[in-house]
Amino acid sequence: MRDAQRPPAHTGPTIAHPGAPTDTPDRRLATRAAAVGGIVDLDDTDAAGLSRRAVSRRVSAGRLHRIHPGVYAVGHPGLDSRSRAIAALRAGGPTSVLSHRSAVALWGLGPWAERPHVTLQSPRRLAGVATHRARVMPRFVLREGMRTTLVPRTLLDLAEVAEETEVSRVLNEALYVRRTSTEALERFLEGCRGRRGVAMLRRLLPDAGARHSPLEDDFFALLRTARLPIPESNARVAGHSVDFWWPAARVVVETDGWAAHGTRMRFETDRERDADLLAVGIPVMRVTRHALKTRPYSVTARLGAVLLAPRQPSVWRPPG
């Protein structure tokens, strides 16, 4: 009889009681972490309502992972390079800024470095972080919620720690995507005399404005490796400016990078230009950064077939 009076075991989904709390310290902390790459600091834990003892308990339980003193990753310690930069910025304090290669990445001028770069006013060091000391902190802007140096200062900082080839590539990209201008850089360098890196930038600047984008530089290098004919670059063809032009074969190649072509207006104008060129018998081959990186032999094989045995399409002419 006692067994018959037992309630049946519950096998269905658990339904939260209407009065169960949904706004807990852990939920508040997770919400704050989600906005900043999964990183929180003691200000965040205080705002979420967690005491220092509660933080320690969560570290012991593996729910928080200490990255720097007072800076934690929520849930797991497997951080990407961007999150490591955020953690370094938090650990550096309220006046620290992302600089050097981290600033390059934040401005979209290069990849994230494995080791974050932070400029501090204090002489302290942070484990796993390239820390740079400044007696007078540089001007900064907020980008994606992070303090970072302005582009001219970023280029100067990079010139002090990197090889000339890397600086040249980043400088060229910055000018190409209009993050800065040669005039703005020249004005900035006037006030930086005596700093390492100024001489390198001054040496690179005269040619930087006339150079190709890094994607176009890579395409040129591929042509030389494949021993294909070298084209005219930034040529004027049928009233349009094109990236590469082989007059004998009457072929145009356009290198498509997202920074320069990834807008709706540019998408439309690119297609209008392709149609205009095709109408006068000039085919356009488009080469993306992804194709150049992952399928270089396919790119050169196609282009070689066109250049060595070009087909001349019939040219449509309006009646009359």
Short mmCIF file of the C-alpha atoms (twelve columns), coordinates in Angstrom:
data_MODEL
# 
_entry.id   MODEL 
# 
loop_
_atom_site.group_PDB 
_atom_site.id 
_atom_site.type_symbol 
_atom_site.label_atom_id 
_atom_site.label_alt_id 
_atom_site.label_comp_id 
_atom_site.label_asym_id 
_atom_site.label_seq_id 
_atom_site.Cartn_x 
_atom_site.Cartn_y 
_atom_site.Cartn_z 
_atom_site.pdbx_PDB_model_num 
ATOM 1   C CA . MET A 1   0.000  0.000  0.000   1 
ATOM 2   C CA . ARG A 2   2.851  2.359  0.755   1 
ATOM 3   C CA . ASP A 3   4.259  1.850  -2.762  1 
ATOM 4   C CA . ALA A 4   0.893  2.602  -4.298  1 
ATOM 5   C CA . GLN A 5   0.779  5.939  -2.484  1 
ATOM 6   C CA . ARG A 6   4.127  7.122  -3.910  1 
ATOM 7   C CA . PRO A 7   3.798  9.765  -6.621  1 
ATOM 8   C CA . PRO A 8   5.029  8.677  -10.053 1 
ATOM 9   C CA . ALA A 9   8.602  9.573  -10.984 1 
ATOM 10  C CA . HIS A 10  8.846  12.810 -13.010 1 
ATOM 11  C CA . THR A 11  10.328 12.098 -16.440 1 
ATOM 12  C CA . GLY A 12  9.227  15.160 -18.371 1 
ATOM 13  C CA . PRO A 13  11.041 18.484 -18.781 1 
ATOM 14  C CA . THR A 14  11.726 20.549 -15.711 1 
ATOM 15  C CA . ILE A 15  9.561  23.658 -15.648 1 
ATOM 16  C CA . ALA A 16  10.852 26.638 -13.709 1 
ATOM 17  C CA . HIS A 17  8.604  27.785 -10.933 1 
ATOM 18  C CA . PRO A 18  7.007  31.139 -11.768 1 
ATOM 19  C CA . GLY A 19  8.673  32.633 -8.716  1 
ATOM 20  C CA . ALA A 20  12.168 31.237 -9.466  1 
ATOM 21  C CA . PRO A 21  14.830 33.968 -9.788  1 
ATOM 22  C CA . THR A 22  16.096 34.628 -13.329 1 
ATOM 23  C CA . ASP A 23  18.334 37.622 -12.556 1 
ATOM 24  C CA . THR A 24  21.270 36.043 -10.722 1 
ATOM 25  C CA . PRO A 25  24.846 37.315 -10.288 1 
ATOM 26  C CA . ASP A 26  26.121 34.665 -12.711 1 
ATOM 27  C CA . ARG A 27  23.589 35.662 -15.366 1 
ATOM 28  C CA . ARG A 28  24.481 39.321 -14.962 1 
ATOM 29  C CA . LEU A 29  28.179 38.495 -15.222 1 
ATOM 30  C CA . ALA A 30  27.643 36.340 -18.323 1 
ATOM 31  C CA . THR A 31  25.734 39.169 -19.990 1 
ATOM 32  C CA . ARG A 32  28.584 41.614 -19.354 1 
ATOM 33  C CA . ALA A 33  31.166 39.077 -20.571 1 
ATOM 34  C CA . ALA A 34  29.285 38.366 -23.805 1 
ATOM 35  C CA . ALA A 35  29.759 41.969 -24.922 1 
ATOM 36  C CA . VAL A 36  33.560 41.968 -24.471 1 
ATOM 37  C CA . GLY A 37  34.956 38.705 -25.760 1 
ATOM 38  C CA . GLY A 38  34.149 36.668 -22.640 1 
ATOM 39  C CA . ILE A 39  36.397 38.796 -20.411 1 
ATOM 40  C CA . VAL A 40  35.455 40.373 -17.062 1 
ATOM 41  C CA . ASP A 41  37.351 42.187 -14.326 1 
ATOM 42  C CA . LEU A 42  36.667 42.964 -10.683 1 
ATOM 43  C CA . ASP A 43  34.544 45.983 -11.605 1 
ATOM 44  C CA . ASP A 44  32.287 43.598 -13.536 1 
ATOM 45  C CA . THR A 45  32.093 41.091 -10.706 1 
ATOM 46  C CA . ASP A 46  31.259 43.904 -8.266  1 
ATOM 47  C CA . ALA A 47  28.540 45.188 -10.589 1 
ATOM 48  C CA . ALA A 48  27.123 41.672 -10.892 1 
ATOM 49  C CA . GLY A 49  26.891 41.423 -7.102  1 
ATOM 50  C CA . LEU A 50  29.704 38.938 -6.474  1 
ATOM 51  C CA . SER A 51  31.937 39.319 -3.434  1 
ATOM 52  C CA . ARG A 52  35.669 38.589 -3.635  1 
ATOM 53  C CA . ARG A 53  35.032 35.305 -1.809  1 
ATOM 54  C CA . ALA A 54  32.340 34.401 -4.355  1 
ATOM 55  C CA . VAL A 55  34.789 35.139 -7.164  1 
ATOM 56  C CA . SER A 56  37.393 32.863 -5.553  1 
ATOM 57  C CA . ARG A 57  34.833 30.072 -5.255  1 
ATOM 58  C CA . ARG A 58  34.000 30.364 -8.961  1 
ATOM 59  C CA . VAL A 59  37.687 30.284 -9.865  1 
ATOM 60  C CA . SER A 60  38.124 27.107 -7.794  1 
ATOM 61  C CA . ALA A 61  35.059 25.575 -9.456  1 
ATOM 62  C CA . GLY A 62  36.361 26.393 -12.952 1 
ATOM 63  C CA . ARG A 63  33.559 28.824 -13.786 1 
ATOM 64  C CA . LEU A 64  35.983 31.764 -13.892 1 
ATOM 65  C CA . HIS A 65  39.547 31.488 -15.217 1 
ATOM 66  C CA . ARG A 66  42.208 33.955 -14.103 1 
ATOM 67  C CA . ILE A 67  44.034 35.516 -17.084 1 
ATOM 68  C CA . HIS A 68  45.710 38.421 -15.270 1 
ATOM 69  C CA . PRO A 69  45.371 39.686 -11.684 1 
ATOM 70  C CA . GLY A 70  41.739 40.766 -11.350 1 
ATOM 71  C CA . VAL A 71  40.888 39.761 -14.946 1 
ATOM 72  C CA . TYR A 72  39.001 36.566 -15.760 1 
ATOM 73  C CA . ALA A 73  37.604 34.584 -18.673 1 
ATOM 74  C CA . VAL A 74  34.057 33.366 -18.149 1 
ATOM 75  C CA . GLY A 75  33.363 29.679 -18.763 1 
ATOM 76  C CA . HIS A 76  36.621 28.561 -20.368 1 
ATOM 77  C CA . PRO A 77  40.216 29.790 -20.775 1 
ATOM 78  C CA . GLY A 78  40.458 29.112 -24.530 1 
ATOM 79  C CA . LEU A 79  40.747 32.708 -25.717 1 
ATOM 80  C CA . ASP A 80  41.365 33.893 -29.238 1 
ATOM 81  C CA . SER A 81  43.881 36.651 -29.961 1 
ATOM 82  C CA . ARG A 82  41.276 39.403 -29.802 1 
ATOM 83  C CA . SER A 83  40.019 38.290 -26.381 1 
ATOM 84  C CA . ARG A 84  43.595 38.102 -25.095 1 
ATOM 85  C CA . ALA A 85  44.055 41.707 -26.213 1 
ATOM 86  C CA . ILE A 86  40.892 42.715 -24.339 1 
ATOM 87  C CA . ALA A 87  42.155 40.940 -21.222 1 
ATOM 88  C CA . ALA A 88  45.523 42.727 -21.477 1 
ATOM 89  C CA . LEU A 89  43.785 46.078 -21.872 1 
ATOM 90  C CA . ARG A 90  41.655 45.401 -18.772 1 
ATOM 91  C CA . ALA A 91  44.718 44.345 -16.784 1 
ATOM 92  C CA . GLY A 92  46.600 47.476 -17.842 1 
ATOM 93  C CA . GLY A 93  44.150 49.755 -16.081 1 
ATOM 94  C CA . PRO A 94  41.939 52.660 -17.143 1 
ATOM 95  C CA . THR A 95  44.681 54.614 -18.941 1 
ATOM 96  C CA . SER A 96  46.165 51.739 -20.962 1 
ATOM 97  C CA . VAL A 97  45.710 51.536 -24.737 1 
ATOM 98  C CA . LEU A 98  46.102 48.829 -27.347 1 
ATOM 99  C CA . SER A 99  49.090 49.720 -29.507 1 
ATOM 100 C CA . HIS A 100 51.634 48.374 -32.004 1 
ATOM 101 C CA . ARG A 101 50.485 45.110 -33.660 1 
ATOM 102 C CA . SER A 102 47.275 44.939 -31.587 1 
ATOM 103 C CA . ALA A 103 46.289 48.401 -32.821 1 
ATOM 104 C CA . VAL A 104 47.165 47.352 -36.380 1 
ATOM 105 C CA . ALA A 105 44.720 44.451 -36.064 1 
ATOM 106 C CA . LEU A 106 41.996 46.532 -34.412 1 
ATOM 107 C CA . TRP A 107 42.167 49.038 -37.302 1 
ATOM 108 C CA . GLY A 108 41.786 46.153 -39.764 1 
ATOM 109 C CA . LEU A 109 45.279 46.608 -41.218 1 
ATOM 110 C CA . GLY A 110 46.682 43.179 -40.353 1 
ATOM 111 C CA . PRO A 111 46.036 39.965 -38.418 1 
ATOM 112 C CA . TRP A 112 45.805 39.717 -34.650 1 
ATOM 113 C CA . ALA A 113 49.145 38.845 -33.078 1 
ATOM 114 C CA . GLU A 114 49.354 35.936 -30.659 1 
ATOM 115 C CA . ARG A 115 50.891 38.264 -28.076 1 
ATOM 116 C CA . PRO A 116 48.893 41.432 -27.267 1 
ATOM 117 C CA . HIS A 117 50.594 44.835 -27.330 1 
ATOM 118 C CA . VAL A 118 49.576 47.400 -24.701 1 
ATOM 119 C CA . THR A 119 51.036 50.813 -23.887 1 
ATOM 120 C CA . LEU A 120 51.053 51.728 -20.178 1 
ATOM 121 C CA . GLN A 121 52.120 54.714 -18.147 1 
ATOM 122 C CA . SER A 122 53.372 52.482 -15.339 1 
ATOM 123 C CA . PRO A 123 56.536 50.332 -15.559 1 
ATOM 124 C CA . ARG A 124 54.787 47.081 -14.627 1 
ATOM 125 C CA . ARG A 125 54.790 43.998 -16.794 1 
ATOM 126 C CA . LEU A 126 51.932 41.656 -17.664 1 
ATOM 127 C CA . ALA A 127 52.524 37.966 -18.280 1 
ATOM 128 C CA . GLY A 128 52.236 37.049 -21.954 1 
ATOM 129 C CA . VAL A 129 51.811 40.687 -23.019 1 
ATOM 130 C CA . ALA A 130 54.198 42.977 -24.888 1 
ATOM 131 C CA . THR A 131 54.021 46.039 -22.642 1 
ATOM 132 C CA . HIS A 132 55.332 49.415 -23.805 1 
ATOM 133 C CA . ARG A 133 55.859 52.331 -21.452 1 
ATOM 134 C CA . ALA A 134 55.004 55.939 -22.319 1 
ATOM 135 C CA . ARG A 135 55.769 58.890 -20.051 1 
ATOM 136 C CA . VAL A 136 52.991 60.791 -21.818 1 
ATOM 137 C CA . MET A 137 50.171 58.552 -22.911 1 
ATOM 138 C CA . PRO A 138 49.260 58.823 -26.609 1 
ATOM 139 C CA . ARG A 139 45.933 60.093 -27.836 1 
ATOM 140 C CA . PHE A 140 43.447 57.303 -28.334 1 
ATOM 141 C CA . VAL A 141 40.031 56.539 -29.748 1 
ATOM 142 C CA . LEU A 142 37.460 53.921 -28.823 1 
ATOM 143 C CA . ARG A 143 37.175 51.286 -31.514 1 
ATOM 144 C CA . GLU A 144 34.858 48.332 -30.957 1 
ATOM 145 C CA . GLY A 145 34.760 49.418 -27.313 1 
ATOM 146 C CA . MET A 146 38.560 49.266 -26.887 1 
ATOM 147 C CA . ARG A 147 41.009 52.124 -26.373 1 
ATOM 148 C CA . THR A 148 43.563 52.186 -29.163 1 
ATOM 149 C CA . THR A 149 46.143 54.523 -30.662 1 
ATOM 150 C CA . LEU A 150 45.335 56.632 -33.710 1 
ATOM 151 C CA . VAL A 151 46.545 55.278 -37.043 1 
ATOM 152 C CA . PRO A 152 49.598 57.589 -37.466 1 
ATOM 153 C CA . ARG A 153 50.817 56.706 -33.966 1 
ATOM 154 C CA . THR A 154 50.082 53.034 -34.630 1 
ATOM 155 C CA . LEU A 155 52.302 53.119 -37.731 1 
ATOM 156 C CA . LEU A 156 55.104 54.845 -35.834 1 
ATOM 157 C CA . ASP A 157 54.889 52.337 -32.976 1 
ATOM 158 C CA . LEU A 158 55.005 49.477 -35.473 1 
ATOM 159 C CA . ALA A 159 58.058 50.976 -37.202 1 
ATOM 160 C CA . GLU A 160 59.892 50.774 -33.873 1 
ATOM 161 C CA . VAL A 161 59.380 47.015 -33.418 1 
ATOM 162 C CA . ALA A 162 58.924 45.528 -36.912 1 
ATOM 163 C CA . GLU A 163 60.945 44.889 -40.058 1 
ATOM 164 C CA . GLU A 164 60.628 47.333 -42.928 1 
ATOM 165 C CA . THR A 165 58.729 44.848 -45.107 1 
ATOM 166 C CA . GLU A 166 55.966 44.505 -42.499 1 
ATOM 167 C CA . VAL A 167 55.778 48.265 -41.927 1 
ATOM 168 C CA . SER A 168 55.632 48.882 -45.668 1 
ATOM 169 C CA . ARG A 169 52.735 46.462 -46.080 1 
ATOM 170 C CA . VAL A 170 50.718 47.958 -43.206 1 
ATOM 171 C CA . LEU A 171 51.445 51.525 -44.330 1 
ATOM 172 C CA . ASN A 172 50.359 50.680 -47.850 1 
ATOM 173 C CA . GLU A 173 47.150 49.076 -46.590 1 
ATOM 174 C CA . ALA A 174 46.385 52.065 -44.321 1 
ATOM 175 C CA . LEU A 175 46.687 54.458 -47.264 1 
ATOM 176 C CA . TYR A 176 44.802 52.164 -49.630 1 
ATOM 177 C CA . VAL A 177 41.749 51.797 -47.370 1 
ATOM 178 C CA . ARG A 178 42.013 55.475 -46.350 1 
ATOM 179 C CA . ARG A 179 42.618 55.002 -42.651 1 
ATOM 180 C CA . THR A 180 45.038 57.908 -42.978 1 
ATOM 181 C CA . SER A 181 46.764 59.987 -45.662 1 
ATOM 182 C CA . THR A 182 50.346 60.837 -46.560 1 
ATOM 183 C CA . GLU A 183 49.656 64.457 -45.570 1 
ATOM 184 C CA . ALA A 184 48.350 63.458 -42.125 1 
ATOM 185 C CA . LEU A 185 51.348 61.200 -41.569 1 
ATOM 186 C CA . GLU A 186 53.815 63.894 -42.585 1 
ATOM 187 C CA . ARG A 187 52.204 66.359 -40.169 1 
ATOM 188 C CA . PHE A 188 52.283 63.780 -37.378 1 
ATOM 189 C CA . LEU A 189 55.947 62.901 -37.957 1 
ATOM 190 C CA . GLU A 190 56.931 66.561 -37.718 1 
ATOM 191 C CA . GLY A 191 56.123 66.411 -34.008 1 
ATOM 192 C CA . CYS A 192 57.937 63.097 -33.419 1 
ATOM 193 C CA . ARG A 193 61.526 63.975 -34.220 1 
ATOM 194 C CA . GLY A 194 64.064 61.855 -32.413 1 
ATOM 195 C CA . ARG A 195 61.854 58.786 -32.133 1 
ATOM 196 C CA . ARG A 196 62.952 55.494 -33.592 1 
ATOM 197 C CA . GLY A 197 60.781 54.624 -36.555 1 
ATOM 198 C CA . VAL A 198 60.462 58.153 -37.924 1 
ATOM 199 C CA . ALA A 199 63.325 57.631 -40.386 1 
ATOM 200 C CA . MET A 200 61.800 54.384 -41.670 1 
ATOM 201 C CA . LEU A 201 58.379 55.934 -42.247 1 
ATOM 202 C CA . ARG A 202 59.893 58.965 -43.978 1 
ATOM 203 C CA . ARG A 203 61.830 56.618 -46.232 1 
ATOM 204 C CA . LEU A 204 58.698 54.620 -47.114 1 
ATOM 205 C CA . LEU A 205 56.237 57.493 -47.519 1 
ATOM 206 C CA . PRO A 206 57.317 58.884 -50.935 1 
ATOM 207 C CA . ASP A 207 56.548 55.588 -52.682 1 
ATOM 208 C CA . ALA A 208 53.643 54.454 -50.516 1 
ATOM 209 C CA . GLY A 209 50.971 56.616 -52.110 1 
ATOM 210 C CA . ALA A 210 51.826 55.385 -55.612 1 
ATOM 211 C CA . ARG A 211 52.081 51.708 -54.717 1 
ATOM 212 C CA . HIS A 212 49.496 49.017 -55.192 1 
ATOM 213 C CA . SER A 213 47.325 47.509 -52.511 1 
ATOM 214 C CA . PRO A 214 48.876 44.552 -50.655 1 
ATOM 215 C CA . LEU A 215 46.534 42.259 -52.612 1 
ATOM 216 C CA . GLU A 216 47.831 43.711 -55.901 1 
ATOM 217 C CA . ASP A 217 51.417 43.293 -54.670 1 
ATOM 218 C CA . ASP A 218 50.706 39.617 -53.976 1 
ATOM 219 C CA . PHE A 219 49.173 39.223 -57.447 1 
ATOM 220 C CA . PHE A 220 52.292 40.755 -59.054 1 
ATOM 221 C CA . ALA A 221 54.475 38.330 -57.083 1 
ATOM 222 C CA . LEU A 222 52.371 35.396 -58.304 1 
ATOM 223 C CA . LEU A 223 52.715 36.544 -61.927 1 
ATOM 224 C CA . ARG A 224 56.496 36.696 -61.574 1 
ATOM 225 C CA . THR A 225 56.630 33.239 -59.963 1 
ATOM 226 C CA . ALA A 226 54.495 31.770 -62.772 1 
ATOM 227 C CA . ARG A 227 56.550 33.678 -65.398 1 
ATOM 228 C CA . LEU A 228 53.440 35.157 -66.947 1 
ATOM 229 C CA . PRO A 229 53.575 38.416 -68.906 1 
ATOM 230 C CA . ILE A 230 53.681 41.465 -66.639 1 
ATOM 231 C CA . PRO A 231 50.697 43.774 -67.298 1 
ATOM 232 C CA . GLU A 232 50.174 47.491 -67.105 1 
ATOM 233 C CA . SER A 233 48.742 48.433 -63.711 1 
ATOM 234 C CA . ASN A 234 46.190 51.079 -62.774 1 
ATOM 235 C CA . ALA A 235 45.666 51.577 -66.482 1 
ATOM 236 C CA . ARG A 236 42.910 53.482 -68.263 1 
ATOM 237 C CA . VAL A 237 40.888 51.196 -70.552 1 
ATOM 238 C CA . ALA A 238 37.736 52.213 -72.443 1 
ATOM 239 C CA . GLY A 239 37.211 55.104 -70.047 1 
ATOM 240 C CA . HIS A 240 37.633 53.009 -66.896 1 
ATOM 241 C CA . SER A 241 40.498 52.615 -64.409 1 
ATOM 242 C CA . VAL A 242 41.448 48.935 -64.100 1 
ATOM 243 C CA . ASP A 243 43.887 47.080 -61.852 1 
ATOM 244 C CA . PHE A 244 45.754 45.101 -64.544 1 
ATOM 245 C CA . TRP A 245 45.683 45.338 -68.336 1 
ATOM 246 C CA . TRP A 246 47.336 43.201 -71.005 1 
ATOM 247 C CA . PRO A 247 46.935 45.240 -74.231 1 
ATOM 248 C CA . ALA A 248 48.146 42.490 -76.591 1 
ATOM 249 C CA . ALA A 249 45.689 39.931 -75.213 1 
ATOM 250 C CA . ARG A 250 43.009 42.563 -74.484 1 
ATOM 251 C CA . VAL A 251 42.410 41.099 -71.018 1 
ATOM 252 C CA . VAL A 252 41.683 42.868 -67.725 1 
ATOM 253 C CA . VAL A 253 42.174 41.432 -64.235 1 
ATOM 254 C CA . GLU A 254 40.585 43.012 -61.176 1 
ATOM 255 C CA . THR A 255 41.807 42.008 -57.699 1 
ATOM 256 C CA . ASP A 256 38.890 42.094 -55.280 1 
ATOM 257 C CA . GLY A 257 39.691 42.851 -51.637 1 
ATOM 258 C CA . TRP A 258 36.790 43.273 -49.228 1 
ATOM 259 C CA . ALA A 259 38.031 46.581 -47.772 1 
ATOM 260 C CA . ALA A 260 37.975 48.301 -51.156 1 
ATOM 261 C CA . HIS A 261 35.109 46.434 -52.860 1 
ATOM 262 C CA . GLY A 262 32.835 45.275 -50.028 1 
ATOM 263 C CA . THR A 263 30.115 47.904 -50.326 1 
ATOM 264 C CA . ARG A 264 26.837 47.831 -52.223 1 
ATOM 265 C CA . MET A 265 27.782 50.881 -54.301 1 
ATOM 266 C CA . ARG A 266 31.178 49.419 -55.253 1 
ATOM 267 C CA . PHE A 267 29.539 46.095 -56.091 1 
ATOM 268 C CA . GLU A 268 27.203 47.844 -58.531 1 
ATOM 269 C CA . THR A 269 29.868 50.049 -60.129 1 
ATOM 270 C CA . ASP A 270 32.223 47.077 -60.559 1 
ATOM 271 C CA . ARG A 271 29.555 45.169 -62.483 1 
ATOM 272 C CA . GLU A 272 28.727 48.211 -64.622 1 
ATOM 273 C CA . ARG A 273 32.387 48.533 -65.555 1 
ATOM 274 C CA . ASP A 274 32.655 44.801 -66.370 1 
ATOM 275 C CA . ALA A 275 29.656 45.102 -68.688 1 
ATOM 276 C CA . ASP A 276 31.085 48.194 -70.425 1 
ATOM 277 C CA . LEU A 277 34.409 46.446 -71.045 1 
ATOM 278 C CA . LEU A 278 32.795 43.256 -72.297 1 
ATOM 279 C CA . ALA A 279 30.718 45.311 -74.737 1 
ATOM 280 C CA . VAL A 280 33.930 46.430 -76.458 1 
ATOM 281 C CA . GLY A 281 35.428 42.932 -76.490 1 
ATOM 282 C CA . ILE A 282 37.475 43.029 -73.280 1 
ATOM 283 C CA . PRO A 283 36.793 40.223 -70.788 1 
ATOM 284 C CA . VAL A 284 37.394 40.843 -67.074 1 
ATOM 285 C CA . MET A 285 38.792 38.165 -64.766 1 
ATOM 286 C CA . ARG A 286 38.248 38.778 -61.060 1 
ATOM 287 C CA . VAL A 287 40.730 37.397 -58.511 1 
ATOM 288 C CA . THR A 288 39.833 37.428 -54.810 1 
ATOM 289 C CA . ARG A 289 42.202 37.444 -51.860 1 
ATOM 290 C CA . HIS A 290 40.885 34.015 -50.837 1 
ATOM 291 C CA . ALA A 291 41.562 32.518 -54.284 1 
ATOM 292 C CA . LEU A 292 45.042 34.038 -54.381 1 
ATOM 293 C CA . LYS A 293 45.864 32.516 -51.002 1 
ATOM 294 C CA . THR A 294 44.244 29.089 -51.328 1 
ATOM 295 C CA . ARG A 295 44.249 28.378 -55.098 1 
ATOM 296 C CA . PRO A 296 47.200 30.261 -56.644 1 
ATOM 297 C CA . TYR A 297 47.910 27.574 -59.250 1 
ATOM 298 C CA . SER A 298 44.306 27.630 -60.456 1 
ATOM 299 C CA . VAL A 299 44.516 31.414 -60.819 1 
ATOM 300 C CA . THR A 300 47.696 31.281 -62.901 1 
ATOM 301 C CA . ALA A 301 46.459 28.317 -65.000 1 
ATOM 302 C CA . ARG A 302 43.275 30.145 -65.979 1 
ATOM 303 C CA . LEU A 303 45.051 33.399 -66.643 1 
ATOM 304 C CA . GLY A 304 47.810 31.691 -68.620 1 
ATOM 305 C CA . ALA A 305 45.248 29.978 -70.843 1 
ATOM 306 C CA . VAL A 306 43.624 33.330 -71.603 1 
ATOM 307 C CA . LEU A 307 46.885 35.211 -72.168 1 
ATOM 308 C CA . LEU A 308 48.576 32.578 -74.317 1 
ATOM 309 C CA . ALA A 309 45.530 31.715 -76.405 1 
ATOM 310 C CA . PRO A 310 43.211 34.707 -76.066 1 
ATOM 311 C CA . ARG A 311 39.762 34.432 -77.513 1 
ATOM 312 C CA . GLN A 312 38.399 37.562 -79.080 1 
ATOM 313 C CA . PRO A 313 34.641 37.739 -78.443 1 
ATOM 314 C CA . SER A 314 32.555 39.379 -81.068 1 
ATOM 315 C CA . VAL A 315 31.936 43.015 -80.291 1 
ATOM 316 C CA . TRP A 316 28.354 44.192 -80.241 1 
ATOM 317 C CA . ARG A 317 27.796 47.483 -81.956 1 
ATOM 318 C CA . PRO A 318 24.542 49.443 -81.911 1 
ATOM 319 C CA . PRO A 319 22.649 49.404 -85.211 1 
ATOM 320 C CA . GLY A 320 23.215 52.298 -87.603 1 
# 
